[in-house]
Every structure is written in structure tokens, then in C-alpha cells.
Amino acid sequence: MANNDQRRRQLAREKFERQQRRRMEARRRAKRRNAVIASVVGAVVVIGGGGTAFAVIGGKDDGKKTDAAASPAAAPSPSASASAAPEPKMTVDRTAKYTMDLKTNRGTIGIAMDAAKTPHTVNSFKYLADKKFFDDTKCHRLTDDGIFVLQCGDPKGDGTGGPGYTIPDENLTALGKAGADGSVTYRAGTVAMANTGQPHTGGSQFFLVYKDSKLPPSYTPFGTMDSAGLKAVQAVAKAGVAGSTAKSPVHDGAPKDAVTVQKATVDKQ
């Protein structure tokens, strides 16, 4: 009987441990799915277990850098600091469509943009591309679990950089009404602005969705990749995250196949 009791206790422990692992994995997935994708005034710092912290930054518009502000790291959403510089003067044709071409070491990614729907965003990208802001920058973040995106647009290449100004959110209703979990689906091929999780904190960082991803409707969807560009990003994603192994998988970090934006151009169609 003692052996039977021991066996029952062992089975009970194993069941409990399985339940705990499932709960922990569910929490990690939820955090990854809803993790705010950091940008110009928010630097993403991935913490063990899938958590996310953010440090608020700001800076002068010197074309390449931002300076750290005094705000400490916080999770999950920081208080956004005021933009150090105004956004660029509106020069794009609000009624026109534009194309942004990202020439990368993994192929050219063509992105169709509609200035009628996202005039501030398109204007900012035109302004930055004309200044060669994106040239020779790295796509610093790949996620391949929960959300499926490649994040680019940071001149520092570590998630802390931006142009020194912010732009307003736009087109947030384009993806439909949020579900019960507060998320909408960003379809594969979508290009959207990164931000700190606070309204109107987009800067230069953006993310390329290579597989349908559930996120809060808080990130301006401003473009759509062409088929060649989507395939190029999917190939990068297939290689995985740097440092990831079968025994020790990593789902959020620099892409194993490094991606460099060699040149970015924005032209009116």
C-alpha cells in the first residue's frame, strides 16, 4: 500500500508541475503577445521569462541620435516624455500614394504607403529617408513566438534610438474592432509604427509583420510589403533569433541572419 501511496503522490506532483508549467507558459505567451514594441521614446529591454521593461528616452533632432532622459525603466508601459523637437513640416501630397524601398542585404523590401490615411507617418518617413537616416542601420529585433515581427528603423541598432521627435498615431481603426482580449490582427505583410505603448509616441522605429499577429490596436498601420519583401522577411524569420538553440530557444532578440538597411528611399507613385 505504501508503494501505491508513493505512486499516487508522485503522479499528483507531476500533474501539479505540468499545470504550473502550462500556466507559466500561458503567462509568457500573453506577455509576448501584448508586449509593447519600443521605439523613439521607449527602449525595449527583454527580461528573462518573456517580460518586458521600457526606459523612456528623448533627444535632439540631430538626424541620428537621441539622448537618455531621466525617466527610469518601468513595466509594462512608461510615462512618455515630451518630444524634444517638432515633427517635420508637412511636405507630402496628402492625396497621393508613396512607395518606400528598403534595400537590404537580404533583398529589397518594397512598402506601399497611403498619405491620405497616414499623412504624418508618410511625411516623416519621406523626411527621414531624404536625410539618409535609415541608411546603414540594422533591423535590431525579431520575434517568432506570440507576435511575428522584424523591427527596424533604429539608428543605434539596439532599440533605444529615434529621430528626436514623435508623430501622432493614425489609421488605428483600419484593422477593425478589438476582440475580447483587446487585440486585433495585424496581417502578414503589414508595416506599422512602433511606440512606447503611450499614445502618439511613434518616431522612426517600425515593424514588419511576417505572420498574422495579435496586438492591441495601438500601432499605426501605414504600409504593406510587396510579395518579394514579405518573402525576404520570412526567410530571415525562418533562421530564427540569434543565440537560440533547440535546447535553449530564444524567441525575442536580434535576428540570427543579420539584416542591414543599406539604403531607404521614399517616392511618390
Sequence and secondary structure as in RCSB ss.txt:
>XXXX:A:sequence
MANNDQRRRQLAREKFERQQRRRMEARRRAKRRNAVIASVVGAVVVIGGGGTAFAVIGGKDDGKKTDAAASPAAA
PSPSASASAAPEPKMTVDRTAKYTMDLKTNRGTIGIAMDAAKTPHTVNSFKYLADKKFFDDTKCHRLTDDGIFVL
QCGDPKGDGTGGPGYTIPDENLTALGKAGADGSVTYRAGTVAMANTGQPHTGGSQFFLVYKDSKLPPSYTPFGTM
DSAGLKAVQAVAKAGVAGSTAKSPVHDGAPKDAVTVQKATVDKQ
>XXXX:A:secstr
 HHHHHHHHHHHHHHHHHHHHHHHHHHHHHHHHH     TTEEEEEETTTEEEEEEEE   SSS  EE S   BS
S       SS      S TT EEEEEEEETTEEEEEEEETTT HHHHHHHHHHHHTTTTTTEE  EEEESSSEEE
EE  TTSSS    S  B    TTTT    TTS EEE TTEEEE   SSTT B S EEEESS EEE TTS EEEEE
 HHHHHHHHHHHHH BTT  SSS   EESBSS  EEEEEEEEE 
